[in-house]
Amino acid sequence: MSISTETLDALGLLCPLPVLKARKRLKSMPSGAVLRVLADDPAAIIDVPHFCAESGHKLVSQEDADGHQIYLIQKAG
């Protein structure tokens, strides 16, 4: 079984747009699918984990890349 992974490029978007776009994209994805979010908004470091905690999705990983962050969010079942 392969887990579906999609990428959301939220680079250049400011709070709360990265989280709003992630929420919208996750709604159309199957349970257990993983959304990879690219964001360079400094507030995303707080907003994305908070969004996951509030909505029940799992923040699989959070890492710094070249000038931005990459978040892997697994959709709640």
N, C-alpha and C positions, 0 to 999 in steps of 0.2 A: 504494500500500500504506500503510495507516494503522497506526501503532504503538499497541498497546493500552496505555492508561495507567490505573492504578488509584491511589486515594489511601488511605493507611493513617493514620488519626488516632491517634497515640500520645501526644497531649498529656496530661500529668498522670501518665504512667507512668514509673517509675524503672528504671534499669539493673538487669537486662539485658532488661527486657520490650520496649522498642522494637525491639531487634535480633531478639529471639526471634519477635516477631509479624511482623516484616519477612521473616524467613527462611521462616516458615510460609506467608505470603501469596505469596512468590515461587515456592514449590514448585508452586503451583496455576496459575501464569501461564505463557504460552508463551515460548519463548526470544526474546530481543530486546524483550520487553515492558518498559515502564517503570513502576516503583512510586514514587509520590510519598509520602514519609514526613514527617509533621508531628511534631516532637518538641520538648519543652521541658526535657528532662533534660540538665543540663550535661555529663554523661558521654557523651551521644550524639555530641558533637563528636569524640570519640576513638573511640567504639565503632563508629559506622556506617562510617567509612572503613576501620577495621580489619576489620570483618565483610566488606566488599566485597573487600578485598585477600585475605583468607583463603579466601573462597568463590568467587572468580573473577568476581564480578559487577562491573559498571563503575559507579563513582560519577560520574554525569554532571555533577551540580552540587550545591553546598551553599551555601545562602544564609540570612541572618538575616532573619526577618520580624518582625512585631510581638510581641516577647516569646518567640519560638520560632524554630526552624530548619526549613528545608524542604530535604529531600534528594531528589534524583532518582537512582534506582538502576535501571540497565538489566540485566535478567536475562541471565546468561551463556548463550551458544549451546552 
